[in-house]
Amino acid sequence: MSHEELLARHRAVLPNWVALYYDAPIEIVSASGRRVTDGDGRTYLDFFAGILTNALGYDVAEVADAIRSQLSTGVMHTSTLYLIRKQVELAERIASLSGIPNAKVFLTNSGTEANEAALMMATQLRRSNEVLALRNSYHGRAFATVGITGNRSWSASSLSPVKVSYVHGGYRYRSPFRSLSDADYIAACVDDLRNIIETTTAGEVACMIAEPIQGVGGFATPPDGFFGAMKTVLDEYGVLFISDEVQTGWGRTGEHYWGIQAHDVVPDAMTFAKGLGNGLAIGGLVGKPELVDAFTANSISTFGGNPIASSGALAVLDFIRDHDLQAQAAKLGSVLFDGLRSVADQYSVVGEVRGKGLMIGVELVQPGTREASARAASLVLEATKQRGLLIGKGGLYGNVLRLAPPMTLTEEETDEALGTLRESIAAAHEELSR
């Protein structure tokens, strides 16, 4: 069956709002390492990793072996009504890695579900439905998480079970405070946070939830120390702080294992998903026991932390540790940054290069201006595909290239991707400059 035939079937039975990349969408039918092959037999270097989910790449023997070992028992599912040894072992590992004292863990199936659970626990503990979130944020596509998403293109409804107020800080490139120094930028955003609490809330706010680096928002990255400064205000008002680590966790940012560690603060909870399962459906939250235990109604998780997903996730954590992938992300991320900043110096279609480690955003603009150019991003997306490289895009205006390859990336693949990106950005610059 051709891609065209499969696309027609897709459009007939799946929702119109399920996005597909490319003018001619592709089906990925096989993969190994950092490369994927489509239904027409064409192979690509993958620099988006299933939206940062295939953290180790593809066909990883250690993960496959762990899954096969669990499958050999015949137990694929039991639910949390029964003890699950691998789930307990995984929760212990995550609690230890979190840095949160006496942490407890609740496992789910996705980042959306993890953030929903965090909101439920925080509002229960604080007896308040008021939530603070950052402008340009994204936290999932369920009812409450859409309600706190500060990116209009991903927030379909004004209806919400929580009352949200948005603060400045994540997206600096287009902020009214963008011209300030790091210290002054942080101070301005802290002043804004205090003002928002005092003027738009009843004063008893449940929590603030924030991504250390805004993923869907185009890898927008605040200065180091930003959230530590914000936490001082939150503490004054008793507001809980939840770090959404769905995209920044497990060493991807290079400098730290968790994105929030760049800000010299220990949050009350962290949510996670994506890279933990390397493709398996798993997510969750880790937090202070008084927060995690705050939900007092009867509850279970039918599929969260099931034996298969927990076994695979343990193997993923072992692999990250044993192969020091955090250091690999730091090393090759630095190479990518240097290369892309060189491209930015040469082509004014690039407005900014930002991010950390193997989590890099390239904001594209109309050449010679700061006007967001979604067309530039679309041109580069198509051009890189034609040259054998898959990347992502996002941002508030759909104009940011998102680069997040598997953390097992090699130096040779890094150089290959840089060459392709340089050619593709140059072609877009020329097209838009006509």
C-alpha positions in Angstrom: 0.0 0.0 0.0 1.3 3.4 -1.0 1.7 6.4 1.4 -1.1 8.1 -0.6 -3.5 5.2 -0.1 -2.7 5.0 3.6 -3.1 8.8 3.9 -6.6 8.6 2.4 -7.6 5.9 4.9 -6.2 7.9 7.7 -8.2 11.0 6.8 -11.4 9.0 6.4 -11.3 7.5 10.0 -9.1 9.7 12.2 -9.9 13.2 13.5 -9.1 16.2 11.3 -7.1 17.7 14.2 -4.6 14.9 14.3 -1.6 16.6 12.8 0.7 15.0 10.1 4.0 16.4 9.0 5.0 17.1 5.4 3.0 17.8 2.2 3.3 14.1 1.5 3.2 12.3 4.9 5.3 9.2 5.4 4.8 5.9 7.2 7.9 4.7 9.2 8.1 0.9 8.8 11.5 0.0 10.3 14.3 1.6 12.3 17.7 1.0 13.8 20.0 3.2 15.8 19.1 6.8 14.9 17.8 6.0 11.4 14.2 5.2 10.2 13.0 3.8 6.9 9.6 4.7 5.3 7.2 2.6 3.3 9.0 3.5 0.1 12.3 2.2 1.3 13.8 5.6 1.9 16.0 6.0 5.1 16.3 9.1 7.2 18.4 10.3 10.1 15.9 11.0 12.9 16.4 14.3 14.7 13.0 14.4 16.5 12.9 10.9 18.1 9.2 10.4 18.1 8.8 13.8 19.8 11.7 13.3 22.2 10.4 9.8 23.1 12.9 7.5 21.5 15.6 8.7 23.8 17.9 5.8 23.1 17.0 5.5 19.4 15.6 2.3 17.8 16.1 -1.4 18.1 17.9 -1.2 21.5 18.8 -4.8 22.5 18.8 -4.1 26.3 15.3 -2.7 26.2 13.9 -5.4 23.9 15.5 -8.1 26.1 13.8 -6.6 29.2 10.4 -6.6 27.5 10.9 -10.2 26.2 11.9 -11.3 29.7 8.6 -10.0 31.1 6.6 -11.4 28.2 8.0 -14.8 28.9 6.2 -14.9 32.2 2.9 -14.5 30.5 2.0 -11.5 32.6 1.4 -8.4 30.5 -1.1 -6.8 32.8 -2.5 -7.0 36.3 -3.5 -3.4 37.3 -2.4 -1.7 40.5 -4.9 -3.8 42.5 -2.0 -6.2 42.8 1.7 -5.8 43.7 3.9 -5.2 40.6 7.5 -5.9 41.4 8.9 -4.0 38.4 6.7 -1.0 39.2 8.0 -0.8 42.7 11.6 -1.1 41.5 11.0 1.6 39.0 9.3 3.9 41.5 12.2 3.4 43.9 14.7 4.3 41.2 12.8 7.5 40.2 12.3 8.6 43.8 16.1 8.2 44.3 16.9 10.2 41.2 14.5 13.0 41.9 16.3 14.7 44.8 13.0 15.2 46.5 13.1 14.1 50.2 11.1 10.9 51.0 9.6 11.1 47.5 6.6 9.1 46.3 5.8 8.1 42.7 2.6 7.6 40.8 2.9 6.0 37.4 0.6 6.8 34.4 0.5 6.2 30.7 1.5 9.6 29.4 2.7 13.1 30.2 -0.8 14.5 29.8 -2.1 12.0 32.4 0.8 12.8 34.7 0.1 16.5 34.6 -3.6 15.9 35.2 -2.7 13.9 38.2 -0.4 16.6 39.5 -3.1 19.2 39.2 -5.6 17.0 40.9 -3.2 16.4 43.8 -2.2 20.0 44.2 -5.8 21.4 44.1 -6.8 18.7 46.6 -3.9 19.6 49.0 -4.4 23.3 48.8 -8.2 23.2 48.6 -8.0 25.6 45.7 -8.7 25.4 41.9 -6.4 28.4 41.1 -3.3 27.6 39.1 -0.4 29.6 37.7 1.2 28.7 34.4 3.6 30.3 32.0 2.7 32.0 28.8 3.6 29.9 25.7 3.4 26.7 27.8 2.1 23.3 26.8 1.1 20.6 29.3 -1.1 18.1 27.4 -4.4 17.6 25.6 -6.8 16.6 28.5 -9.4 18.9 30.0 -7.3 20.5 32.8 -4.0 20.4 30.9 -5.5 22.2 27.9 -7.0 24.7 30.4 -3.5 25.6 31.6 -1.8 25.6 28.2 -0.6 29.1 27.4 -0.2 28.6 23.7 -3.4 29.4 21.8 -2.7 27.1 18.9 -2.8 24.1 21.3 -5.6 25.3 23.6 -9.0 24.7 21.9 -11.4 25.8 24.6 -11.7 28.5 27.3 -13.6 25.9 29.4 -11.5 24.4 32.3 -11.9 22.8 35.7 -9.2 25.1 37.0 -8.8 28.9 37.1 -5.5 29.8 35.5 -3.4 32.9 35.5 -0.4 33.2 33.2 2.9 34.7 34.1 5.9 35.9 32.0 9.1 34.1 31.7 9.5 31.1 29.4 9.7 32.7 26.0 12.3 35.4 26.1 12.8 36.1 22.4 9.5 38.0 22.1 9.1 39.1 25.7 8.7 42.8 26.6 11.6 42.2 28.9 13.9 40.6 26.2 16.4 43.5 26.1 17.2 43.2 29.8 20.2 41.4 31.3 19.7 37.9 32.7 19.5 39.3 36.3 17.1 42.1 35.3 15.0 39.8 33.2 14.5 37.4 36.1 13.7 40.3 38.4 11.1 41.7 36.0 9.4 38.2 35.7 9.5 37.8 39.5 7.8 41.2 39.9 5.2 40.1 37.3 4.6 36.8 39.2 3.9 38.7 42.5 1.6 41.2 40.7 -0.3 38.4 39.0 -0.9 36.6 42.4 -2.0 39.9 44.0 -4.3 41.1 41.2 -5.7 38.1 39.4 -6.1 35.4 42.1 -7.9 35.1 45.4 -4.5 34.6 47.1 -4.9 30.9 47.8 -3.3 29.5 44.7 -2.8 25.7 44.5 0.3 25.5 42.4 2.5 26.9 39.6 3.3 24.4 36.9 6.1 25.1 34.4 8.4 23.5 31.9 12.1 24.2 32.5 12.4 24.4 28.7 9.1 24.9 26.8 8.9 22.0 24.4 5.9 22.6 22.1 6.6 26.3 22.6 9.7 26.0 20.6 12.3 25.0 23.2 12.0 28.5 24.8 14.7 28.6 27.5 14.8 31.1 30.4 18.0 32.0 32.1 19.5 29.7 34.7 18.2 30.5 38.2 14.9 31.8 36.9 12.7 29.3 38.7 14.7 29.5 41.9 13.9 33.1 42.0 10.2 32.4 41.2 10.1 29.9 44.0 10.9 32.5 46.6 7.6 34.3 45.8 5.7 31.0 45.6 6.9 30.1 49.1 5.7 33.4 50.5 2.2 32.5 49.4 2.4 28.7 50.1 2.0 27.9 46.4 3.3 24.5 45.3 5.7 24.3 42.4 5.4 21.5 39.8 8.2 21.1 37.2 6.9 19.5 34.0 9.9 17.4 33.0 8.1 15.4 30.2 10.6 16.7 27.6 13.5 17.8 29.8 14.0 14.8 31.9 16.5 11.9 32.0 19.7 13.9 31.1 18.6 15.3 27.7 19.6 18.9 28.6 23.2 17.6 29.2 24.1 19.8 32.1 21.6 18.2 34.5 19.5 15.0 34.8 16.4 17.1 35.3 15.8 20.4 33.6 14.8 22.2 36.8 18.3 21.5 38.3 19.6 24.5 36.3 17.6 26.7 38.6 18.9 25.8 42.0 15.5 24.7 43.3 13.9 21.4 44.4 10.2 21.4 43.3 7.3 19.9 45.2 6.8 17.5 42.3 8.0 16.7 38.9 6.0 15.1 36.1 7.7 12.9 33.4 7.0 10.6 30.4 8.4 10.4 26.9 12.0 9.3 27.1 11.5 7.1 30.1 9.9 4.4 28.0 11.9 4.8 24.7 8.5 4.3 22.9 6.6 2.4 25.6 3.6 4.2 27.0 4.6 5.3 30.5 4.7 8.6 32.5 4.1 9.7 36.0 4.9 12.1 38.8 7.4 12.1 41.7 6.7 14.4 44.6 6.8 15.2 48.3 4.7 12.6 50.2 2.2 15.2 51.5 1.4 16.1 48.0 1.2 12.7 46.4 -0.8 11.3 49.3 -3.2 14.3 49.3 -5.7 12.5 47.0 -7.8 10.7 49.5 -10.6 9.2 47.3 -10.4 5.6 46.1 -8.3 5.4 43.0 -6.2 3.0 40.9 -4.2 3.1 37.7 -5.4 0.4 35.4 -2.5 0.5 32.9 0.0 3.0 34.6 3.3 1.3 35.5 2.2 -2.1 34.0 4.8 -4.9 34.1 5.8 -4.5 30.4 6.3 -0.7 30.5 8.0 -0.8 33.9 10.4 -3.5 32.8 11.3 -1.5 29.7 11.7 1.8 31.6 14.1 0.2 34.1 16.2 -1.0 31.2 16.1 2.6 29.7 17.4 4.1 33.0 20.1 1.5 33.2 21.2 2.3 29.6 21.3 6.0 30.2 23.4 5.5 33.3 25.7 2.8 31.9 26.4 4.7 28.7 26.6 8.2 30.3 24.1 9.6 27.8 23.8 12.8 29.8 27.5 13.6 29.0 26.8 12.6 25.4 23.9 15.1 25.2 26.1 17.8 26.6 29.0 17.1 24.3 27.1 16.8 21.0 24.6 19.5 21.9 27.5 21.9 22.2 28.7 20.9 18.7 25.1 21.5 17.3 24.9 24.8 19.0 28.2 26.0 17.6 27.3 24.9 14.2 23.8 26.4 14.2 25.0 29.7 15.6 27.4 29.8 12.7 24.5 29.3 10.4 22.6 32.1 12.2 25.5 34.5 11.7 25.4 33.8 7.9 21.6 33.7 7.3 19.3 36.3 8.8 16.3 34.0 8.4 17.5 32.6 11.8 16.4 34.8 14.6 17.6 32.8 17.5 19.3 29.5 18.4 18.4 28.3 22.0 17.9 25.3 24.3 20.3 23.0 26.1 22.0 19.7 25.3 20.1 17.7 22.7 17.1 20.0 22.9 17.6 22.8 20.5 15.2 25.3 19.0 15.9 27.4 15.9 13.5 30.4 15.6 13.0 31.4 12.0 12.0 34.9 10.9 11.4 36.8 7.7 15.0 37.6 6.7 16.3 40.8 8.2 13.4 41.2 10.6 12.1 39.7 13.8 8.7 38.8 12.2 7.9 35.2 12.8 7.9 33.1 9.7 5.9 29.9 9.8 6.6 29.6 6.0 10.4 29.4 6.7 9.9 26.6 9.1 7.7 24.7 6.6 10.3 25.2 3.9 13.1 23.9 6.1 11.0 20.9 7.3 10.4 19.8 3.7 13.9 20.5 2.6 15.5 18.5 5.4 13.1 15.6 4.6 14.2 15.7 1.0 17.8 15.5 2.1 17.2 12.6 4.4 16.8 14.3 7.8 13.6 14.3 10.0 13.2 17.3 12.4 10.3 18.8 14.3 8.7 22.2 14.4 6.7 24.2 17.0 6.6 27.6 18.7 3.8 29.9 19.4 3.7 30.9 15.7 4.8 27.6 14.2 8.1 29.1 13.2 10.6 27.2 15.3 12.6 24.2 14.2 12.8 21.6 17.0 15.9 19.4 17.1 15.9 16.5 19.6 17.7 13.4 18.3 18.2 10.3 20.3 20.8 10.7 23.1 22.9 7.9 21.5 23.7 10.3 18.6 27.2 10.0 17.2 29.7 12.7 16.1 29.4 11.6 12.5 25.6 11.9 12.6 25.9 15.3 14.2 28.1 16.6 11.4 25.7 15.0 8.8 22.7 16.8 10.3 24.5 20.1 10.5 25.4 19.9 6.9 21.8 19.2 5.9 20.4 21.9 8.2 22.8 24.5 6.7 21.8 23.6 3.2 18.1 23.6 4.0 18.2 26.9 5.9 20.2 28.5 3.1 17.6 27.4 0.6 14.8 28.8 2.8 16.7 32.1 3.2 17.1 32.5 -0.5 13.4 31.6 -1.2 12.2 34.2 1.3 14.6 36.9 0.2 13.3 37.0 -3.3 
